[in-house]
Amino acid sequence: MFTESDLRKLLEFKPDHPVLSVFLNTDPAEGSADVYRLKLRSILKDIELTAEKDAIERFFDLDYDWSGRSVALFACDPEDFFEAYTFALPIQTRARVHNRPHVKPLVNLIDFYGNYGIALVDKQGIRLFSYHLGQLKEVEKYSGEQVRQTKHGGGSQSAGRRSSVGNGSQHADEIADRNMRQAAQL
């Protein structure tokens, strides 16, 4: 999973040689691996960095499992630098040669899809999720005391004239409130 520390690492890399940055959309819904290999060769054909092009093509031939929806690669052979990141979100296909890694598409991804928290709360507990760059991961789960409905005697009053608000008993509401306070302390 691509993190801000990975982005920092790319930003801090200041080589004395050009860096080839490649972004390839590999969304399985839009084509097969062969289609994307052809697209890769097409965007690399005008680039003169032979060693970097070979390293990137070798990565797709031997290492890449075609499981994500896009890939970002950065190569600088004289500096022995090669980084590859897979994403669950599509990135526009492009290749750039520059004196530093081209990270603007990754910054945009982090701005739009980076680090969201989701809390799923009910009367019994809470489940916390992290959503980062198209990947949803459960982070923590907390269950409090189970809220059980208790029957009270009576029933002589007509419906709608009861004094309690809501459909739970006071004890059930207290347990739910306590569970919510404990979940908030996480």
C-alpha positions as CSV (number, residue, x, y, z in Angstrom):
1,M,0.0,0.0,0.0
2,F,1.4,3.4,-1.0
3,T,1.8,5.7,1.9
4,E,3.0,9.3,2.5
5,S,6.4,8.0,3.6
6,D,6.7,6.4,0.1
7,L,5.8,9.7,-1.4
8,R,8.4,11.4,0.8
9,K,11.0,8.9,-0.3
10,L,10.3,9.7,-4.0
11,L,10.4,13.5,-3.3
12,E,13.7,13.2,-1.5
13,F,15.4,11.2,-4.3
14,K,17.5,13.8,-6.2
15,P,19.7,11.9,-8.7
16,D,22.4,13.2,-11.0
17,H,20.7,11.3,-13.9
18,P,17.3,11.4,-15.5
19,V,14.4,9.3,-14.0
20,L,11.9,7.5,-16.0
21,S,8.4,7.7,-14.4
22,V,5.7,5.4,-15.8
23,F,2.0,5.3,-14.9
24,L,0.1,2.5,-16.5
25,N,-3.7,1.9,-16.1
26,T,-4.1,-1.9,-15.8
27,D,-7.8,-2.0,-15.0
28,P,-9.0,-5.5,-15.8
29,A,-12.4,-4.2,-16.8
30,E,-10.9,-2.3,-19.7
31,G,-8.5,-4.8,-21.2
32,S,-6.2,-7.8,-20.8
33,A,-2.6,-8.0,-19.8
34,D,-1.6,-8.3,-23.5
35,V,-3.4,-5.0,-24.3
36,Y,-1.6,-3.2,-21.4
37,R,1.8,-4.6,-22.5
38,L,1.2,-3.2,-25.9
39,K,0.1,0.2,-24.4
40,L,3.3,0.1,-22.3
41,R,5.5,-0.5,-25.3
42,S,3.7,2.3,-27.1
43,I,4.4,4.9,-24.5
44,L,8.0,3.8,-24.1
45,K,8.9,3.7,-27.8
46,D,10.2,7.3,-28.0
47,I,12.1,7.2,-24.7
48,E,15.9,6.8,-25.0
49,L,16.7,5.4,-21.5
50,T,17.2,1.8,-22.6
51,A,18.3,0.3,-19.3
52,E,15.3,1.9,-17.5
53,K,12.9,0.7,-20.2
54,D,14.3,-2.8,-20.0
55,A,13.9,-2.8,-16.2
56,I,10.2,-1.7,-16.5
57,E,9.4,-4.3,-19.2
58,R,11.2,-7.0,-17.1
59,F,9.0,-6.0,-14.1
60,F,5.8,-6.6,-16.1
61,D,7.1,-9.8,-17.6
62,L,8.4,-11.4,-14.3
63,D,7.1,-9.6,-11.2
64,Y,3.8,-8.0,-11.7
65,D,0.7,-10.1,-10.9
66,W,-1.8,-7.9,-12.7
67,S,-4.0,-7.7,-9.6
68,G,-4.3,-3.9,-9.3
69,R,-6.0,-1.3,-11.4
70,S,-2.9,0.7,-12.1
71,V,0.9,0.8,-11.5
72,A,3.4,3.6,-10.9
73,L,7.1,2.8,-11.7
74,F,10.2,4.9,-11.2
75,A,13.6,3.9,-12.7
76,C,17.0,5.4,-12.8
77,D,19.6,2.8,-13.7
78,P,22.8,4.7,-13.0
79,E,21.6,5.4,-9.5
80,D,20.4,1.8,-9.0
81,F,16.9,3.1,-8.3
82,F,13.7,1.2,-9.1
83,E,10.4,1.5,-7.3
84,A,7.0,0.0,-8.3
85,Y,3.7,0.7,-6.6
86,T,0.3,-1.0,-7.3
87,F,-2.9,0.9,-6.8
88,A,-6.6,-0.2,-6.5
89,L,-7.6,3.0,-8.4
90,P,-7.0,3.8,-12.0
91,I,-4.3,6.3,-13.0
92,Q,-4.0,7.9,-16.5
93,T,-1.4,6.1,-18.6
94,R,1.7,8.2,-19.2
95,A,5.5,8.2,-19.2
96,R,7.9,11.1,-18.3
97,V,11.6,11.5,-18.2
98,H,12.8,14.2,-15.8
99,N,15.6,15.0,-13.4
100,R,13.3,13.8,-10.5
101,P,10.5,11.3,-10.1
102,H,7.2,12.7,-11.5
103,V,4.9,12.4,-8.5
104,K,2.0,14.8,-9.3
105,P,-0.4,12.0,-10.2
106,L,0.3,10.3,-6.9
107,V,-0.2,13.5,-5.0
108,N,-3.5,13.9,-6.6
109,L,-4.5,10.3,-5.6
110,I,-3.6,11.0,-2.0
111,D,-5.5,14.3,-2.0
112,F,-8.7,12.7,-3.3
113,Y,-8.5,9.1,-1.9
114,G,-6.0,9.1,0.9
115,N,-6.7,8.2,4.6
116,Y,-10.3,8.3,5.3
117,G,-11.7,6.8,8.5
118,I,-15.1,5.1,8.7
119,A,-16.9,4.2,11.9
120,L,-19.7,1.7,11.8
121,V,-21.6,2.1,15.0
122,D,-24.7,0.3,16.4
123,K,-26.1,-0.2,20.0
124,Q,-23.7,-3.0,20.7
125,G,-20.3,-1.9,19.4
126,I,-18.2,-0.1,16.8
127,R,-16.1,-1.2,13.8
128,L,-13.4,1.1,12.6
129,F,-12.2,1.0,9.0
130,S,-9.4,2.8,7.1
131,Y,-10.0,3.7,3.5
132,H,-6.8,4.6,1.7
133,L,-6.3,4.8,-2.1
134,G,-9.2,2.5,-2.9
135,Q,-8.5,-0.1,-0.3
136,L,-10.9,-0.6,2.7
137,K,-9.3,-2.3,5.7
138,E,-10.8,-3.1,9.1
139,V,-8.6,-1.5,11.8
140,E,-10.4,-2.2,15.0
141,K,-13.5,-3.8,16.4
142,Y,-15.0,-3.2,19.8
143,S,-18.1,-4.8,21.2
144,G,-19.8,-3.7,24.4
145,E,-22.4,-5.3,26.5
146,Q,-25.3,-6.7,24.4
147,V,-28.4,-4.6,24.6
148,R,-31.4,-6.8,25.4
149,Q,-35.0,-5.7,25.4
150,T,-36.8,-6.4,28.6
151,K,-40.5,-6.7,28.8
152,H,-42.3,-4.7,31.3
153,G,-45.7,-5.5,32.7
154,G,-48.6,-3.4,32.0
155,G,-49.9,-2.5,28.6
156,S,-53.0,-0.8,29.9
157,Q,-52.1,2.4,28.2
158,S,-53.1,2.9,24.7
159,A,-50.3,3.1,22.1
160,G,-48.8,6.5,21.6
161,R,-49.5,7.7,25.2
162,R,-46.5,6.1,26.8
163,S,-44.1,8.5,28.6
164,S,-40.8,7.1,27.2
165,V,-39.4,8.4,24.0
166,G,-38.2,5.8,21.5
167,N,-38.7,2.1,21.5
168,G,-36.1,1.0,24.0
169,S,-36.2,0.7,27.8
170,Q,-34.1,3.1,30.0
171,H,-31.7,0.3,30.8
172,A,-31.1,-0.5,27.1
173,D,-30.5,3.2,26.4
174,E,-28.0,3.4,29.3
175,I,-26.1,0.4,28.0
176,A,-26.1,1.8,24.4
177,D,-24.8,5.2,25.7
178,R,-22.1,3.6,27.8
179,N,-21.0,1.5,24.7
180,M,-20.9,4.7,22.6
181,R,-18.7,6.5,25.2
182,Q,-16.3,3.6,25.4
183,A,-16.1,3.4,21.6
184,A,-15.4,7.1,21.5
185,Q,-12.4,6.6,23.8
186,L,-10.8,4.3,21.3
